[in-house]
Amino acid sequence: MISDWLISLEGTPQGSQVALYLALIAAFLHAVFGALQKGRHDPWLSRGAIDISYGLMAAPFAFFVVPWPEPHMWPIFLGAFIIHFGYKVFQALAYSKGAFTVVYPVVRGMGPLFTVIGAYLIFGETFTTTQWIGLGVLLLGIFGLALYNLIFLQTERDTLVAALGFAVTTGLFVAFYTTYDAYGIRATADPFTFLAWFFMIDGIAMPIIAAIRYRNMAVRPALPPLALRGVIGGLLAFLSFGSIMLATRLDQVGEAAVLRETSTVFAAIIGWVFLKETVGPRRIALMALIALGAVIVEAGG
């Protein structure tokens, strides 16, 4: 059984290698997921369609496939629901105010520092000197990118400061949920119990908000394309979030969180190729600096 195999890898060199691959997979898929939410539809509607899709897909697994959660898991699921709801609200606000290539790197880059601190306080994890240097390089790229956007970006100037503010707040929620969910997935015997029940519970709130927003729109988008976006996003969420959560169970939470932020490079490519956003060599260099920091963290572990 795959659960038994994964549990057997915890704390082993092979488990660390699998965690590395899972974190990189999560990075790529999360960039695709972010672009899907920021694409042609209103981000609130996109998020609602995605959440109801993965909630419905997770329900049969939660009820009939994975082991039933232990009693102590219910308060943990409630906490995860609240934290993720706050994250999604601020993420939608950020995407409503700023371009994907502006918002996404800040959102994803703010998380690692606070996740590393949280992992130290909760799990007793520590970084080597080389890893702290790598984290510094990553944060240099993040804050350099934010400064560049503030100085040189010509479009959406009137909402840029608000977009960056919402992005920073969203990044704090990213750190919060990464650390909290790592605790949650370690608190149950079977990691897939946490994932299945988390997705089912997490899919409740945003569809309600999206439905209210849709009903109040003067011009309502067609539902079939939105539903398709939701189904694709739901599948991506399973693979992306599931990968990073399994990585945090197999290896250090802080390392997995930092490696996931290589998604900023994928995000730059997606924003340029598919969303037709202007990226430019300087912003690409800053995003690459973020990725370099993540690589140094991994190499120094």
C-alpha positions as CSV (number, residue, x, y, z in Angstrom):
1,M,0.0,0.0,0.0
2,I,1.3,3.4,-0.9
3,S,0.6,4.9,2.5
4,D,2.8,2.2,4.2
5,W,5.6,2.8,1.7
6,L,5.6,6.5,2.3
7,I,5.5,6.1,6.1
8,S,8.5,3.7,5.8
9,L,10.5,6.5,4.1
10,E,10.1,9.0,6.9
11,G,13.5,10.1,8.3
12,T,15.5,8.2,5.7
13,P,17.9,9.4,2.9
14,Q,15.5,8.0,0.3
15,G,12.7,9.9,2.0
16,S,14.6,13.1,1.6
17,Q,15.2,12.4,-2.0
18,V,11.5,11.7,-2.6
19,A,10.6,14.9,-0.7
20,L,12.9,16.9,-3.0
21,Y,11.1,15.6,-6.1
22,L,7.7,16.2,-4.5
23,A,8.6,19.8,-3.6
24,L,9.7,20.5,-7.2
25,I,6.6,18.9,-8.7
26,A,4.5,21.0,-6.3
27,A,6.4,24.2,-7.4
28,F,5.6,23.7,-11.1
29,L,2.0,22.7,-10.5
30,H,1.4,25.6,-8.1
31,A,2.6,28.1,-10.7
32,V,0.1,26.5,-13.2
33,F,-2.6,26.6,-10.5
34,G,-1.9,30.3,-9.8
35,A,-2.1,31.2,-13.4
36,L,-5.4,29.3,-13.8
37,Q,-6.9,31.4,-11.0
38,K,-5.5,34.7,-12.4
39,G,-6.5,33.9,-16.0
40,R,-9.6,35.1,-18.0
41,H,-12.2,34.7,-15.2
42,D,-12.7,36.8,-12.1
43,P,-10.3,35.2,-9.4
44,W,-13.2,34.8,-6.9
45,L,-15.2,32.8,-9.4
46,S,-12.2,30.8,-10.5
47,R,-11.4,29.9,-6.8
48,G,-15.0,29.0,-6.1
49,A,-15.1,26.7,-9.2
50,I,-11.8,25.1,-8.2
51,D,-12.8,24.5,-4.6
52,I,-16.2,23.0,-5.3
53,S,-14.5,20.7,-7.8
54,Y,-11.8,19.3,-5.5
55,G,-14.3,19.2,-2.6
56,L,-16.7,16.9,-4.5
57,M,-13.8,14.9,-5.9
58,A,-12.4,14.3,-2.4
59,A,-15.6,13.3,-0.8
60,P,-15.8,9.7,-2.0
61,F,-12.2,9.1,-0.9
62,A,-12.8,10.7,2.5
63,F,-15.9,8.6,3.2
64,F,-15.1,5.3,1.5
65,V,-11.4,4.9,0.8
66,V,-9.1,6.3,3.5
67,P,-9.2,5.4,7.1
68,W,-11.6,7.5,9.3
69,P,-9.9,10.4,11.1
70,E,-8.9,10.0,14.7
71,P,-11.0,12.1,17.2
72,H,-8.1,14.5,17.8
73,M,-8.1,15.4,14.0
74,W,-11.4,17.3,14.0
75,P,-10.1,20.5,15.7
76,I,-7.0,20.3,13.4
77,F,-9.3,20.3,10.4
78,L,-11.2,23.3,11.7
79,G,-8.0,25.2,12.2
80,A,-6.9,24.3,8.7
81,F,-10.2,25.5,7.3
82,I,-10.0,28.9,8.9
83,I,-6.3,29.4,7.9
84,H,-6.9,28.4,4.3
85,F,-10.0,30.6,4.0
86,G,-8.0,33.6,5.1
87,Y,-5.3,32.7,2.6
88,K,-7.7,32.4,-0.3
89,V,-9.5,35.7,0.5
90,F,-6.3,37.7,0.5
91,Q,-5.0,35.8,-2.6
92,A,-8.1,36.7,-4.5
93,L,-7.8,40.4,-3.4
94,A,-4.1,40.4,-4.5
95,Y,-5.0,38.9,-7.9
96,S,-7.8,41.4,-8.3
97,K,-5.4,44.3,-7.9
98,G,-2.2,43.3,-9.6
99,A,-0.7,41.3,-12.6
100,F,0.1,37.7,-12.0
101,T,3.9,38.2,-12.5
102,V,3.8,41.0,-9.9
103,V,1.7,39.3,-7.3
104,Y,2.7,35.7,-7.5
105,P,6.5,36.0,-6.7
106,V,5.8,38.2,-3.6
107,V,3.1,35.8,-2.4
108,R,5.3,32.7,-2.7
109,G,8.5,34.4,-1.6
110,M,7.3,35.8,1.6
111,G,6.3,32.4,2.9
112,P,9.7,30.6,3.3
113,L,11.3,32.9,6.0
114,F,8.3,32.7,8.2
115,T,7.9,29.0,7.5
116,V,11.5,28.3,8.5
117,I,10.9,30.2,11.8
118,G,7.7,28.3,12.4
119,A,9.4,25.0,11.7
120,Y,12.1,25.8,14.2
121,L,9.5,26.8,16.9
122,I,7.2,23.9,16.3
123,F,9.3,21.0,15.0
124,G,12.8,22.0,16.3
125,E,14.2,22.2,12.7
126,T,17.4,24.2,12.2
127,F,19.1,25.6,9.1
128,T,22.9,25.5,8.4
129,T,24.8,28.6,7.6
130,T,24.7,27.8,3.9
131,Q,21.0,27.4,4.0
132,W,20.5,30.7,5.7
133,I,22.6,32.3,3.0
134,G,20.4,30.6,0.4
135,L,17.3,32.0,2.1
136,G,18.9,35.4,2.1
137,V,19.5,35.2,-1.6
138,L,15.9,34.1,-2.2
139,L,14.6,37.0,-0.1
140,L,16.9,39.4,-1.9
141,G,15.2,38.4,-5.1
142,I,11.8,38.8,-3.6
143,F,12.3,42.3,-2.2
144,G,14.3,43.3,-5.3
145,L,11.3,42.3,-7.5
146,A,8.9,44.2,-5.3
147,L,11.1,47.3,-5.4
148,Y,11.5,47.0,-9.2
149,N,7.7,46.8,-9.6
150,L,7.2,49.8,-7.5
151,I,9.7,51.9,-9.5
152,F,9.3,50.7,-13.1
153,L,5.8,49.1,-13.6
154,Q,3.7,51.4,-15.7
155,T,0.4,49.6,-15.8
156,E,-1.9,49.2,-12.8
157,R,0.1,51.8,-10.9
158,D,-3.0,52.9,-9.0
159,T,-3.5,49.5,-7.5
160,L,0.1,48.4,-7.2
161,V,0.6,49.3,-3.6
162,A,-2.6,47.6,-2.6
163,A,-1.7,44.5,-4.6
164,L,1.7,44.2,-3.0
165,G,0.2,44.7,0.5
166,F,-2.3,41.9,-0.2
167,A,0.5,39.8,-1.6
168,V,2.6,40.2,1.5
169,T,-0.4,39.3,3.7
170,T,-1.1,36.3,1.6
171,G,2.5,35.2,1.9
172,L,2.2,35.3,5.7
173,F,-0.9,33.0,5.4
174,V,1.2,30.7,3.1
175,A,3.8,30.3,5.9
176,F,1.0,29.8,8.5
177,Y,-0.8,27.1,6.5
178,T,2.4,25.3,5.4
179,T,3.6,24.9,9.0
180,Y,0.1,24.1,10.4
181,D,-0.7,21.6,7.7
182,A,2.7,19.9,8.2
183,Y,1.6,19.5,11.8
184,G,-1.8,18.2,10.7
185,I,-0.5,15.6,8.2
186,R,1.9,14.3,10.9
187,A,-0.8,14.0,13.5
188,T,-2.7,11.2,11.7
189,A,-1.5,7.7,11.1
190,D,-2.4,7.8,7.4
191,P,-1.3,10.9,5.5
192,F,-4.0,10.4,2.9
193,T,-6.7,10.6,5.6
194,F,-5.5,14.2,6.2
195,L,-5.4,15.1,2.5
196,A,-8.8,13.6,1.6
197,W,-10.7,15.2,4.5
198,F,-8.8,18.5,4.2
199,F,-9.8,18.9,0.5
200,M,-13.5,18.0,1.2
201,I,-13.8,20.4,4.1
202,D,-11.7,23.1,2.4
203,G,-14.0,23.1,-0.6
204,I,-17.0,24.5,1.3
205,A,-16.6,28.2,1.8
206,M,-15.4,29.8,-1.5
207,P,-18.1,28.3,-3.7
208,I,-20.7,30.1,-1.6
209,I,-18.8,33.4,-2.0
210,A,-18.4,32.8,-5.7
211,A,-22.1,32.0,-6.2
212,I,-23.1,35.3,-4.5
213,R,-20.6,37.2,-6.5
214,Y,-21.8,35.6,-9.7
215,R,-25.4,36.3,-9.0
216,N,-24.7,40.0,-8.4
217,M,-22.7,40.5,-11.7
218,A,-24.2,42.6,-14.4
219,V,-22.5,40.5,-17.0
220,R,-22.1,36.9,-16.0
221,P,-19.5,34.7,-17.7
222,A,-20.6,31.4,-19.3
223,L,-20.6,28.6,-16.8
224,P,-19.2,25.7,-18.9
225,P,-15.7,27.2,-19.4
226,L,-15.6,28.2,-15.7
227,A,-16.6,24.7,-14.6
228,L,-13.9,23.2,-16.8
229,R,-11.4,25.6,-15.2
230,G,-12.6,24.4,-11.9
231,V,-12.1,20.7,-12.6
232,I,-8.6,21.3,-14.0
233,G,-7.7,23.5,-11.1
234,G,-9.1,20.9,-8.6
235,L,-6.9,18.2,-10.1
236,L,-3.9,20.5,-10.0
237,A,-4.6,21.3,-6.4
238,F,-4.7,17.7,-5.4
239,L,-1.3,17.1,-7.1
240,S,0.4,20.3,-6.0
241,F,-0.9,20.5,-2.4
242,G,-0.7,16.8,-1.9
243,S,2.9,16.7,-3.1
244,I,4.1,19.5,-0.8
245,M,2.3,18.1,2.2
246,L,3.8,14.6,1.7
247,A,7.2,16.3,1.3
248,T,6.8,18.0,4.7
249,R,6.0,14.6,6.3
250,L,9.0,12.9,4.7
251,D,11.6,15.7,5.3
252,Q,12.1,19.1,6.9
253,V,9.2,21.5,6.6
254,G,11.5,24.5,6.0
255,E,13.4,22.9,3.1
256,A,10.2,21.8,1.4
257,A,8.7,25.3,1.7
258,V,11.8,27.0,0.2
259,L,12.1,24.5,-2.7
260,R,8.4,25.1,-3.5
261,E,9.2,28.7,-4.2
262,T,11.1,27.8,-7.4
263,S,7.5,28.1,-8.7
264,T,8.3,31.8,-9.3
265,V,10.4,30.9,-12.3
266,F,7.6,28.7,-13.7
267,A,5.2,31.6,-13.0
268,A,7.3,34.0,-15.0
269,I,7.3,31.8,-18.0
270,I,3.6,31.1,-17.7
271,G,2.8,34.8,-17.3
272,W,4.8,35.7,-20.3
273,V,3.8,32.9,-22.6
274,F,0.2,32.3,-21.8
275,L,-1.1,35.5,-20.0
276,K,0.8,37.8,-22.4
277,E,2.3,39.8,-19.5
278,T,5.5,41.7,-20.0
279,V,8.2,40.2,-17.9
280,G,11.5,41.7,-19.1
281,P,15.1,40.6,-18.5
282,R,15.5,42.3,-15.1
283,R,12.4,40.8,-13.6
284,I,13.4,37.4,-15.0
285,A,16.8,37.8,-13.4
286,L,15.3,38.6,-10.0
287,M,13.0,35.6,-10.3
288,A,16.0,33.5,-11.1
289,L,17.6,34.8,-8.0
290,I,14.7,33.5,-6.0
291,A,15.2,30.1,-7.5
292,L,19.0,30.2,-6.9
293,G,18.3,30.8,-3.2
294,A,16.1,27.7,-3.1
295,V,18.9,25.7,-4.8
296,I,21.5,26.9,-2.2
297,V,19.1,25.9,0.6
298,E,18.8,22.4,-0.7
299,A,22.5,22.1,-1.5
300,G,23.4,23.3,2.0
301,G,21.2,20.8,3.8
